[in-house]
Amino acid sequence: MFFPYKDDNPTDLTPTVTVGIIVLNFVVWIVFQGAGSAHALAHSTCVWGLTPGEILRSLPPGVSTPLGQGYACVTTGHPNYLTVFSSMFLHGSWFHILGNMWFLWLFGNNIEDAMGHGRYLVFYLLSGAAAALAQTISAPHSAIPMIGASGAISGVMGAYLVLFPRVKVHTFVFIVIFFTTITVPAYLMLVWWFLLQFLGSLPELGGNSDTGGVAVFAHMGGFIAGLVLVKAFLRGDFRRAEA
């Protein structure tokens, strides 16, 4: 297992949008999700999480999905299309939000630098929407709500692969109970990450719907969207500068 902790990629612009997205995610987590308290977490997940079967109207009203601790989401038969965007600002645990926000900070500041603030915000939201679409198509009858910023962040990572493939990324590597640090080119870490998502999707492609609670198709959809969209959002004076 690896975990990147910094890259050798300076920026010119102050990453105000990246910081703003991070702050907004934490505000939602603490204020609206009760920092993980059972009732607030369940309520926010059911109301503002994206449920594929409800979005596509492939589920009847009254389908119940247990969330644990006596809570459950029940389909209403009235899809809320705003959940395509609201779901990307919700999280399921402290580990979930901290991990996502760290990856966003690590890679997002450089993509914001390459695109400019406004273009980057639109790109981020479109990547998240593409991730939601990919997850919805992959599980059109699912009653399980999807939450998390990782689909949008996957788009940022896809953009990073296109723009900065050879930038050095410093990474913690965990082997059983030992860990060390290594420095690898960004393309190696990002391609390896995408491969893990693809391997994680194989059970579902084989007919097993259990992917361990991870929306791997959202990750892959967001990543591919980032690869495809990135050049359309670059600011006119952007110049690549890699070590």
Buried (B, 14 or more C-beta within 10 A) or exposed (E): EBEBEEBEBEEEBEBEBBBEBBEEBBEBBEEBBBBBEEEBBBBBBBBBBBBBBBBBEBBEEEBEBEBEEEBBBEBBEEBBEEBBBBBBBBBBEEEBBEBBBBBBBBBBBBBBBBBBBEBBBEBBBBBBBBBBBBBBEBBBEBBBBBBBBBBBBBBBBBBBBBBBBEBBBBBEEEEEEEEEEEEBBBBBBBEEBBEBBBEBBEBBEEEEEEBEEBBBBBBBBBBBBBBBBBEEBBBEEBEEEEE
